[in-house]
Structure formats: C-alpha cells, structure tokens
C-alpha cells in the first residue's frame, strides 16, 4: 500500500500546467504592452486561446482528483477553503490600490488637473443610466447564485442548473453593457488621472466578471455531469464566493467612482 492511503492529505503529482500557465501569461502581458506602445495585436487571441486550453487541461486534472480519484478529503477541502479566502483577500488589496489612487486625487486634486475634480475637459458618465442598470444586474446575479447554492443543498439539481444558468446570462449581459458604456465615454485611459483610474478600476473589474462567468460556466458543466453533491461541492462554493466578491467591489466602485467621483470639488 502506498503512503498516500496512510493519511488524508493530497500530495499533488508533478504537473506541467503551472509552468505552462506562467509562460503563456507572460507572453500575453508582453503582447498587451506592445499593443499599448506599438498597436501590435498580431497573435494576442491565439495566446489567449492557448491560455484557455491550458486552463481546461488543468481544471480537468483537478476535477479528476476531486471526483474519480477521491483525493479531496475533508482536510484537503479545508486547505482549499483557506486558499480561496486568501486569494480573495489578495484581490481586495489589488483593487484597494486603484481606489486609493482615485480617493487621493479626488480629495486633493493637483494643479496638473486644474485643481478641480473632475479634471478640466472630463465629461463624466451619468451613474443613473448604464452603471445603475449594471448594479441591479450584478445584485440580481448575486441573489440567483445564492439561490442556486440553496437548491444544491436541497439536492435539487434541476433548479440549481436553471438558477446558475441565469447567473451566467446576467454576467454576460453585464459585460455587454460595459462594452457599450466604454464606446460611449468621451474620455480615454490617457485623459489625466481620472481616465486612468476609471478604466483601470472598471476594466479590471470587468475582467473579473468575465473570469467569474467562466468559473460559473465550468460549475454548470460539472453540475450536468453530477460532480457536485449536497456534502461535496466546494468548487461551486468557491465560484459563489468569488462572484459575491465581484458584486461587493462593484458596489464600492459604483458609489465612489460613478456617483461620488463625478461631484465637482475645488
């Protein structure tokens, strides 16, 4: 009998996916930098496709470990929970830097922006149009994913699937509306500190919505294969936690940048 069966922890086998993921991520970021400086898109979408393929292969291995091999024991699940919690905390600190930059310049506008906020020449967006609609959409999606979780706890897979599908549709709808909003803005990321903080904060949040949508879509596929059970569905819980984090960040973003950030100060 191997040593694995003598304890309840999972010793991960050697895998090529972490190294491959790091490599392709570096190549994607390099191409994005080239886009900013030289407008060279070239093989960006090919690199993104490779990243998705690697993610699929990696996730397949993790799902196999959790289901067919039965390696995600109670102790392993505790470790996974702490891992997701620490990951979300790191994401909170990630967004905190953007909010800090916005608050600093909003509360004390420098002479570079005309000692006024919003800066001279910036025509801010109306927070009670698309931003408010997106807020309602995300809040509704947060409710539906919670509803789906309760359905799973009651072993109602049909209702879980329908409510999870609704959450995914709302996430896609949010992304489409944000794209429309970007097309309507009269300023760009290069327009002073306002444009930089606005597009960096909302853009990275939009990226998190896309990642969260893919996360939930993966859960929906796993649900259709009966990978989740009433007492063994941490993958679904992790996706729900991540989605709620995205919701909370958007609420702060809507209040601080879209509403409070458009009020004039001298």
C-alpha positions in Angstrom: 0.0 0.0 0.0 1.4 3.4 -0.9 2.0 6.2 1.6 -1.0 8.1 0.2 -3.5 5.8 1.8 -2.0 6.3 5.3 -3.1 10.0 5.6 -5.9 12.2 4.5 -3.9 14.8 2.7 -3.3 15.2 -1.1 0.3 15.2 -2.3 0.0 16.8 -5.8 1.7 14.9 -8.6 4.1 16.6 -10.9 2.2 18.7 -13.4 3.3 20.8 -16.5 0.3 23.2 -16.2 1.7 25.7 -13.6 4.8 26.3 -15.7 2.9 26.5 -19.0 0.3 28.9 -17.4 3.1 31.2 -16.2 4.8 31.2 -19.6 1.7 31.9 -21.7 0.6 34.6 -19.2 4.0 36.3 -19.5 3.6 36.2 -23.3 0.1 37.6 -23.1 1.2 40.5 -20.9 4.1 41.2 -23.2 1.8 41.4 -26.2 -0.6 43.8 -24.3 2.4 46.1 -23.5 3.3 46.0 -27.2 -0.3 46.9 -28.1 -0.1 50.0 -25.8 3.2 51.1 -27.4 3.1 49.9 -31.0 -0.6 48.8 -31.5 0.6 45.3 -32.4 -2.2 42.9 -31.8 -1.0 40.0 -34.1 -1.3 36.7 -32.2 -2.9 38.0 -29.0 -6.1 36.0 -29.5 -4.0 32.9 -30.2 -2.2 33.3 -26.9 -5.5 33.8 -25.1 -6.8 30.6 -26.7 -3.8 28.7 -25.6 -4.3 30.0 -22.0 -7.9 28.8 -22.1 -6.8 25.4 -23.4 -4.2 25.1 -20.6 -6.8 26.1 -18.1 -9.1 23.5 -19.4 -6.5 20.7 -19.1 -5.5 21.9 -15.6 -9.1 22.1 -14.4 -9.7 18.6 -15.9 -7.0 17.2 -13.7 -8.3 18.9 -10.6 -11.9 17.6 -11.3 -10.5 14.1 -11.8 -8.7 14.4 -8.5 -11.8 15.6 -6.7 -14.3 13.1 -8.2 -12.9 9.9 -9.7 -9.8 9.6 -7.5 -11.4 10.9 -4.3 -8.4 12.9 -3.3 -10.3 15.9 -2.0 -10.8 14.7 1.5 -12.1 16.8 4.4 -8.6 18.0 5.3 -7.9 18.9 1.7 -11.1 20.8 1.4 -10.2 22.9 4.5 -6.9 23.8 2.8 -8.7 24.7 -0.4 -11.1 26.9 1.5 -8.3 28.8 3.1 -6.6 29.1 -0.2 -9.7 30.7 -1.8 -10.1 33.0 1.2 -6.5 34.2 1.0 -6.9 34.6 -2.8 -9.9 36.8 -2.4 -8.1 38.9 0.3 -5.3 39.4 -2.2 -7.8 40.5 -4.8 -9.3 43.0 -2.3 -5.8 44.5 -1.8 -5.4 44.6 -5.6 -8.5 46.8 -6.0 -7.6 48.8 -2.9 -4.6 50.3 -4.8 -6.9 51.7 -7.5 -9.4 53.0 -5.1 -6.6 54.6 -3.0 -5.3 56.4 -6.1 -8.8 57.6 -7.0 -9.5 58.8 -3.5 -6.2 60.6 -3.1 -6.7 62.6 -6.3 -10.4 63.1 -5.8 -9.9 64.6 -2.3 -6.9 66.6 -3.2 -6.8 67.4 -6.9 -3.4 68.8 -8.0 -2.6 71.6 -10.4 -1.9 69.0 -13.1 -5.7 68.5 -13.4 -6.6 72.2 -12.8 -7.1 71.9 -9.0 -10.6 70.8 -9.8 -12.4 67.5 -9.8 -13.4 66.1 -12.2 -10.4 67.3 -14.2 -10.9 70.0 -16.8 -12.2 68.6 -20.0 -13.6 65.4 -18.5 -17.3 64.8 -19.1 -18.3 62.1 -16.6 -20.9 59.4 -17.1 -24.3 59.6 -15.6 -24.3 57.0 -12.8 -28.1 56.5 -13.1 -28.0 55.1 -16.6 -25.9 52.1 -17.6 -23.9 52.0 -14.3 -27.2 51.7 -12.2 -28.5 49.1 -14.6 -25.3 47.1 -14.2 -25.6 47.4 -10.4 -29.1 45.9 -10.5 -27.9 43.1 -12.8 -25.0 42.2 -10.5 -27.1 42.3 -7.4 -29.7 40.1 -9.1 -26.9 37.7 -10.2 -25.6 37.5 -6.6 -29.1 36.6 -5.4 -29.5 33.9 -8.1 -26.2 32.2 -7.4 -27.1 32.1 -3.7 -30.5 30.7 -4.7 -28.7 28.1 -6.8 -26.5 27.1 -3.8 -29.5 26.6 -1.6 -31.1 24.4 -4.3 -27.9 22.3 -4.4 -28.0 21.9 -0.6 -31.6 20.6 -1.1 -30.3 18.2 -3.8 -32.5 19.9 -6.4 -30.1 19.7 -9.4 -32.7 21.0 -11.9 -33.4 24.2 -10.0 -29.6 24.6 -9.3 -28.9 24.4 -13.0 -31.6 26.9 -14.0 -30.5 29.4 -11.4 -26.9 29.0 -12.2 -27.6 29.5 -15.9 -29.5 32.7 -15.0 -26.4 34.0 -13.2 -24.2 33.2 -16.1 -26.6 35.1 -18.5 -26.6 38.1 -16.2 -22.8 38.1 -16.1 -22.6 38.1 -19.9 -25.2 40.8 -20.1 -23.2 42.9 -17.6 -20.1 42.5 -19.9 -22.0 43.6 -23.0 -23.4 46.7 -21.3 -19.9 47.6 -20.0 -18.6 47.4 -23.6 -21.4 49.7 -24.8 -20.6 52.1 -21.9 -16.9 52.2 -23.0 -17.9 53.0 -26.5 -20.0 56.0 -25.3 -17.3 57.6 -23.0 -15.9 60.9 -24.2 -12.6 60.3 -22.5 -9.9 57.6 -22.7 -7.4 55.9 -20.3 -4.9 58.6 -21.4 -7.0 61.5 -20.2 -5.5 62.5 -16.9 -5.6 60.6 -13.6 -9.4 60.4 -13.9 -9.3 58.4 -17.2 -6.5 56.2 -15.8 -8.2 55.2 -12.6 -11.6 54.9 -14.2 -10.6 52.5 -16.9 -8.1 50.6 -14.8 -10.6 50.0 -12.0 -13.7 49.3 -14.1 -11.6 47.4 -16.7 -10.1 45.0 -14.1 -13.5 44.6 -12.5 -14.9 43.7 -15.9 -12.1 41.2 -16.4 -13.0 39.6 -13.0 -16.6 39.4 -14.2 -15.5 37.5 -17.3 -13.3 35.2 -15.2 -16.2 34.7 -12.7 -18.6 33.9 -15.6 -16.2 31.3 -16.9 -15.9 29.9 -13.3 -19.7 29.6 -13.0 -20.0 28.1 -16.5 -17.4 25.4 -15.5 -19.6 24.7 -12.4 -22.7 24.4 -14.7 -20.9 21.8 -16.9 -19.7 19.9 -13.8 -23.2 20.0 -12.4 -24.6 18.5 -15.6 -22.1 15.6 -15.0 -23.3 15.2 -11.4 -19.8 16.1 -10.0 -21.5 18.1 -7.1 -23.3 16.6 -4.2 -25.0 18.0 -1.2 -22.0 17.5 1.1 -19.2 17.7 -1.5 -19.4 20.8 -3.8 -16.6 23.1 -2.8 -15.9 24.0 -6.4 -19.4 25.5 -6.6 -18.9 27.3 -3.2 -15.6 28.8 -4.4 -17.3 30.2 -7.6 -20.1 31.7 -5.5 -17.6 33.3 -3.1 -15.7 34.8 -6.0 -18.9 36.1 -7.6 -20.0 37.7 -4.4 -16.6 39.4 -4.1 -17.1 40.8 -7.6 -20.6 42.1 -6.6 -19.2 43.9 -3.5 -16.3 45.5 -5.4 -18.8 46.8 -8.0 -21.0 48.4 -5.3 -18.0 50.3 -3.9 -17.0 51.2 -7.5 -20.4 52.5 -8.4 -20.7 54.6 -5.2 -17.2 56.0 -5.2 -16.2 56.4 -8.9 -19.5 56.7 -10.8 -21.5 58.7 -8.2 -19.2 60.4 -5.7 -16.4 60.8 -8.2 -18.5 63.0 -10.6 -19.3 65.6 -7.9 -17.4 68.8 -8.5 -14.8 69.9 -6.0 -12.4 72.9 -6.0 
